[in-house]
Amino acid sequence: MAIKDIKTQLLADLQRRFGAAGKMPGSQSLYDLGKGRRIYVRYSKLHPDGRTFYGLRRSDLKQLEGFQSLLCFLWDDQAEPLLIPFRDFEEVFAGLRPAADGQFKVQVYPEKAGAELYIANAGRFNVEGYLGWNETNSLKSDGSERWNRELTHHQVQTLLGAIGARKGHAVWLPRADRARLDWSLTSTFEITDRLSVDREVEMYARDIDVIWITRGAADITALFEVEHSTAVYSGLLRFNDVRLLAPTFEPRFTIVANDSRRSRFSSQINRPTFRASGLTDRCSFLDYANVLEWHTNLVGKSPRETKT
């Protein structure tokens, strides 16, 4: 879909839901939807290396504070918009200093393993669950916000395993956790008994909460650590051990936790030790609500509706 078409569709959808969407004074990208609702629409070309580039003006973001607001990212040939509630990242931006031009530098990577948002000096964040039109529901005064109930550690493992299986990966989970999976949330999936890695690497990788493996090739494509009650730093250290022992590995590393720990991840992932190992550039954050939406987007129903 051309950028003009998806932007036109976006504005038409917003007008249908909320009434006229008027541009705010002093900005070509800020729209007022009335009743305390705003949206910040940004566009980038999709470059040959599969990345996009955006500048978010600090002055524009300030006008989103205290409102029901969405950040909207558009790029070439996009099937559906990326709509992110500003409240989910407000604390992250508040702790950053913009570049000399007054903008925060942001990139989106529409990767197969999950779309990622990169914020300079803050880190990477998995935003796959924000793709699509449903996020506009969070702006409706009577709308249904994202299902953000407190999940257990093993429920998150179950959903991440189901997502991986749905995307065609073989799935590894620690043997001690397999009997605790919650099959009321999703259809059952096969769990592999083999990690085809060096023995020393396996000593550290086998206890990682969820691992996706390319079927047939046995290549590890993604690793997830669910930090439900443990420190974010402990999961990063486990990832770092794997990264140092297998520097030629090119998987995605993801810390999964409650949304309230996003800013903690941002401060920890930028520590010098993780920059030196390259983990900073390979690791992202994924919150529980986004796991739920990612699963729902893939299977077409919420975990409450899924039956084994």
C-alpha positions as a printed NumPy array, in Angstrom:
array([[  0.   ,   0.   ,   0.   ],
       [  1.406,   3.405,  -0.997],
       [  2.15 ,   5.885,   1.776],
       [ -0.526,   8.267,   0.479],
       [ -3.118,   5.472,   0.564],
       [ -2.351,   4.268,   4.077],
       [ -2.23 ,   7.825,   5.444],
       [ -5.555,   8.591,   3.771],
       [ -7.005,   5.388,   5.199],
       [ -5.645,   6.235,   8.644],
       [ -7.157,   9.738,   8.67 ],
       [-10.458,   8.396,   7.322],
       [-10.535,   5.761,  10.07 ],
       [ -9.81 ,   8.376,  12.726],
       [-12.522,  10.664,  11.347],
       [-15.043,   7.802,  11.363],
       [-14.209,   6.969,  14.977],
       [-13.677,  10.406,  16.469],
       [-14.889,  13.045,  14.042],
       [-12.723,  15.495,  12.099],
       [ -8.962,  15.203,  12.659],
       [ -7.538,  18.725,  12.499],
       [ -3.885,  19.665,  12.232],
       [ -2.533,  21.444,  15.277],
       [ -0.882,  24.882,  14.886],
       [  2.873,  24.883,  14.357],
       [  3.134,  21.246,  13.262],
       [  2.579,  19.325,  10.029],
       [  2.375,  16.008,  11.895],
       [  0.21 ,  16.59 ,  14.976],
       [ -3.544,  16.056,  14.759],
       [ -6.171,  16.931,  17.349],
       [ -9.018,  14.403,  17.505],
       [-11.026,  16.297,  20.103],
       [-11.987,  15.353,  23.67 ],
       [ -8.357,  15.236,  24.795],
       [ -7.143,  12.878,  22.041],
       [ -4.146,  13.474,  19.783],
       [ -2.028,  11.599,  17.23 ],
       [  1.504,  12.283,  15.953],
       [  1.976,  10.924,  12.403],
       [  5.489,  10.397,  11.037],
       [  6.632,   8.991,   7.675],
       [  9.911,   7.513,   6.43 ],
       [ 11.129,   5.836,   3.273],
       [ 11.97 ,   2.162,   3.684],
       [ 15.692,   1.965,   2.943],
       [ 17.389,  -0.984,   1.163],
       [ 18.721,  -2.396,   4.446],
       [ 15.161,  -2.706,   5.758],
       [ 15.161,   0.207,   8.163],
       [ 13.37 ,   3.519,   8.474],
       [ 14.452,   6.851,   9.949],
       [ 12.305,   9.317,  11.887],
       [ 12.834,  12.494,  13.827],
       [ 10.438,  13.16 ,  16.694],
       [ 10.462,  16.806,  17.71 ],
       [ 10.666,  17.311,  21.438],
       [  8.237,  20.235,  21.133],
       [  5.7  ,  17.942,  19.414],
       [  6.016,  15.198,  22.017],
       [  5.429,  17.762,  24.763],
       [  2.017,  18.434,  23.226],
       [  1.085,  14.764,  23.662],
       [  1.688,  14.783,  27.396],
       [ -1.459,  14.628,  29.502],
       [ -3.628,  13.533,  26.546],
       [ -4.801,  10.207,  25.17 ],
       [ -2.181,  10.123,  22.416],
       [ -0.798,   7.838,  19.742],
       [  2.535,   7.812,  17.933],
       [  1.952,   6.707,  14.336],
       [  4.842,   5.458,  12.147],
       [  4.336,   5.016,   8.396],
       [  6.689,   3.756,   5.675],
       [  6.625,   2.643,   2.029],
       [  4.452,  -0.348,   0.994],
       [  3.136,  -0.732,   4.531],
       [  0.119,  -3.014,   4.948],
       [ -1.073,  -1.479,   8.228],
       [  0.052,   1.399,  10.458],
       [  2.248,   1.138,  13.529],
       [  0.255,   2.859,  16.297],
       [  1.9  ,   3.16 ,  19.715],
       [  0.218,   4.692,  22.775],
       [  2.485,   7.557,  23.812],
       [  1.959,   6.721,  27.497],
       [  3.9  ,   3.469,  26.965],
       [  7.066,   5.392,  26.046],
       [  6.564,   8.749,  27.754],
       [  8.915,   7.853,  30.612],
       [ 11.583,   6.653,  28.165],
       [ 11.588,   9.943,  26.241],
       [ 11.499,  11.946,  29.47 ],
       [ 14.841,  10.435,  30.451],
       [ 16.569,  11.296,  27.151],
       [ 18.192,  14.387,  25.72 ],
       [ 17.284,  15.194,  22.091],
       [ 19.87 ,  15.814,  19.386],
       [ 21.104,  19.321,  18.626],
       [ 18.182,  19.867,  16.232],
       [ 15.677,  19.245,  19.032],
       [ 14.616,  15.842,  17.723],
       [ 14.78 ,  12.326,  19.107],
       [ 16.23 ,   9.984,  16.481],
       [ 14.105,   6.894,  15.966],
       [ 14.171,   3.927,  13.601],
       [ 11.699,   1.12 ,  12.911],
       [ 12.876,  -2.289,  11.692],
       [  9.94 ,  -4.255,  10.175],
       [ 11.673,  -7.601,  10.807],
       [ 10.165, -11.069,  10.364],
       [ 10.991, -12.01 ,  13.961],
       [  8.988,  -9.014,  15.162],
       [  8.956,  -5.317,  14.293],
       [ 11.325,  -3.296,  16.461],
       [ 11.462,   0.357,  17.452],
       [ 14.953,   1.749,  18.076],
       [ 15.249,   4.962,  20.087],
       [ 18.761,   6.443,  20.094],
       [ 20.407,   6.198,  23.533],
       [ 17.429,   4.233,  24.91 ],
       [ 17.499,   0.882,  23.134],
       [ 15.302,  -1.423,  21.092],
       [ 11.687,  -2.288,  21.808],
       [  9.594,  -5.011,  20.214],
       [  6.473,  -3.33 ,  18.783],
       [  4.965,  -6.148,  16.719],
       [  1.799,  -6.113,  18.827],
       [  1.19 ,  -2.44 ,  18.002],
       [  0.829,  -3.062,  14.251],
       [ -2.706,  -2.653,  12.942],
       [ -5.773,  -0.516,  13.461],
       [ -6.867,  -1.896,  16.839],
       [ -4.666,   0.503,  18.817],
       [ -7.047,   3.352,  17.978],
       [ -9.411,   1.679,  20.453],
       [ -7.195,   2.948,  23.272],
       [ -8.292,   6.497,  22.395],
       [-12.006,   5.835,  22.689],
       [-13.481,   7.036,  25.943],
       [-15.569,   3.883,  26.139],
       [-13.1  ,   1.726,  24.268],
       [-11.407,  -1.451,  25.325],
       [ -7.797,  -0.833,  26.285],
       [ -5.191,  -3.509,  25.695],
       [ -5.707,  -6.525,  27.911],
       [ -2.95 ,  -5.775,  30.408],
       [ -3.726,  -8.06 ,  33.304],
       [ -0.856,  -9.438,  35.341],
       [  0.284, -12.627,  33.632],
       [  2.356, -15.287,  35.327],
       [  5.849, -16.168,  34.173],
       [  4.666, -19.461,  32.677],
       [  1.684, -17.907,  30.909],
       [  4.046, -15.531,  29.104],
       [  6.268, -18.487,  28.173],
       [  3.208, -20.274,  26.78 ],
       [  2.219, -17.333,  24.586],
       [  5.759, -16.737,  23.305],
       [  6.102, -20.409,  22.442],
       [  2.775, -20.324,  20.597],
       [  3.824, -17.223,  18.637],
       [  7.077, -18.882,  17.589],
       [  5.309, -22.076,  16.522],
       [  2.719, -20.06 ,  14.598],
       [  5.526, -18.28 ,  12.744],
       [  7.025, -21.631,  11.7  ],
       [  9.82 , -21.983,  14.254],
       [ 10.726, -24.963,  16.388],
       [ 10.379, -23.959,  20.047],
       [ 12.654, -24.747,  23.01 ],
       [ 11.687, -24.232,  26.644],
       [ 13.586, -25.327,  29.751],
       [ 12.564, -28.881,  30.663],
       [ 11.624, -27.867,  34.201],
       [  9.052, -25.359,  32.874],
       [  7.233, -27.521,  30.336],
       [  4.745, -29.065,  32.746],
       [  3.729, -25.579,  33.949],
       [  2.607, -24.146,  30.614],
       [ -0.962, -22.796,  30.499],
       [ -2.723, -24.498,  27.589],
       [ -5.941, -22.624,  28.344],
       [ -4.371, -19.617,  26.605],
       [ -3.45 , -21.155,  23.292],
       [ -3.465, -24.261,  21.132],
       [ -0.799, -26.811,  21.987],
       [  2.485, -26.744,  20.088],
       [  5.429, -29.11 ,  19.83 ],
       [  8.477, -28.441,  22.016],
       [ 11.838, -29.517,  20.666],
       [ 14.222, -31.553,  22.821],
       [ 17.359, -30.444,  21.041],
       [ 19.53 , -27.338,  21.   ],
       [ 22.076, -27.766,  18.233],
       [ 24.8  , -25.582,  19.732],
       [ 28.226, -25.996,  21.252],
       [ 28.115, -27.717,  24.663],
       [ 29.47 , -24.66 ,  26.473],
       [ 26.867, -22.431,  24.829],
       [ 24.132, -24.934,  25.71 ],
       [ 25.067, -24.702,  29.407],
       [ 23.86 , -21.099,  29.377],
       [ 21.207, -21.242,  26.633],
       [ 19.234, -24.229,  27.942],
       [ 17.823, -22.233,  30.86 ],
       [ 16.657, -19.294,  28.737],
       [ 12.871, -19.078,  28.974],
       [ 11.931, -19.371,  25.285],
       [ 14.081, -20.004,  22.197],
       [ 12.909, -20.009,  18.581],
       [ 14.832, -22.24 ,  16.165],
       [ 14.637, -22.333,  12.374],
       [ 13.041, -25.607,  11.365],
       [ 15.386, -27.796,   9.34 ],
       [ 18.436, -25.555,   9.753],
       [ 18.612, -25.723,  13.598],
       [ 19.687, -22.058,  13.706],
       [ 18.624, -20.098,  16.78 ],
       [ 16.664, -17.061,  15.578],
       [ 15.305, -15.516,  18.798],
       [ 15.779, -15.817,  22.562],
       [ 13.378, -14.487,  25.214],
       [ 13.93 , -13.985,  28.942],
       [ 10.774, -13.361,  30.992],
       [ 11.704, -11.128,  33.938],
       [  8.553, -11.446,  36.008],
       [ 10.054, -10.887,  39.447],
       [ 13.79 , -11.187,  38.813],
       [ 15.992,  -8.251,  37.88 ],
       [ 16.181,  -7.165,  34.242],
       [ 19.945,  -7.143,  34.659],
       [ 20.054, -10.895,  35.361],
       [ 18.398, -11.675,  32.033],
       [ 20.784,  -9.359,  30.206],
       [ 23.763, -11.095,  31.804],
       [ 22.498, -14.495,  30.639],
       [ 22.09 , -13.124,  27.125],
       [ 25.542, -11.587,  27.322],
       [ 27.111, -14.934,  28.221],
       [ 25.587, -16.496,  25.109],
       [ 26.649, -13.516,  23.008],
       [ 30.27 , -13.747,  24.207],
       [ 30.472, -17.532,  23.768],
       [ 28.929, -17.43 ,  20.293],
       [ 29.817, -14.041,  18.773],
       [ 28.88 , -15.224,  15.275],
       [ 25.282, -15.84 ,  16.372],
       [ 22.873, -13.288,  14.893],
       [ 19.603, -13.989,  16.739],
       [ 17.353, -11.43 ,  18.398],
       [ 17.521, -11.233,  22.192],
       [ 14.387,  -9.981,  23.986],
       [ 13.694,  -9.077,  27.608],
       [  9.985,  -9.611,  28.361],
       [  8.491,  -7.893,  31.398],
       [  5.684,  -5.722,  32.707],
       [  5.439,  -2.335,  30.997],
       [  6.558,  -0.579,  34.194],
       [ 10.068,  -2.015,  33.691],
       [ 10.614,  -0.555,  30.219],
       [ 12.629,   2.43 ,  31.463],
       [ 14.707,   0.118,  33.684],
       [ 15.596,  -1.94 ,  30.627],
       [ 16.569,   1.235,  28.771],
       [ 19.036,   2.245,  31.488],
       [ 20.549,  -1.244,  31.838],
       [ 20.981,  -2.19 ,  28.167],
       [ 23.166,   0.857,  27.583],
       [ 25.75 ,  -0.148,  30.189],
       [ 29.332,  -0.253,  28.789],
       [ 29.636,  -4.045,  29.15 ],
       [ 26.645,  -4.655,  26.864],
       [ 27.812,  -2.047,  24.387],
       [ 31.227,  -3.747,  24.219],
       [ 29.716,  -7.18 ,  23.516],
       [ 27.271,  -5.842,  20.935],
       [ 24.237,  -6.958,  22.938],
       [ 22.932,  -3.378,  22.995],
       [ 22.362,  -3.575,  19.238],
       [ 20.747,  -7.024,  19.324],
       [ 18.462,  -6.865,  22.353],
       [ 14.973,  -5.389,  22.646],
       [ 12.213,  -5.02 ,  25.242],
       [  8.734,  -6.544,  24.934],
       [  5.945,  -5.869,  27.433],
       [  3.269,  -8.363,  28.483],
       [  0.39 ,  -6.556,  26.773],
       [  2.333,  -6.576,  23.517],
       [  2.846, -10.343,  23.807],
       [ -0.925, -10.735,  24.107],
       [ -1.624,  -8.51 ,  21.098],
       [  1.049, -10.23 ,  19.004],
       [ -0.559, -13.589,  19.756],
       [ -4.041, -12.24 ,  19.01 ],
       [ -2.911, -10.724,  15.698],
       [ -1.473, -14.081,  14.592],
       [ -4.295, -16.411,  15.615],
       [ -7.163, -13.975,  15.062],
       [ -8.621, -14.272,  18.549],
       [ -7.727, -13.323,  22.104],
       [ -6.223, -15.89 ,  24.506],
       [ -9.543, -15.92 ,  26.338],
       [-11.215, -17.252,  23.176],
       [ -8.504, -19.746,  22.16 ],
       [ -9.261, -23.387,  22.811],
       [ -6.916, -26.335,  22.821]])
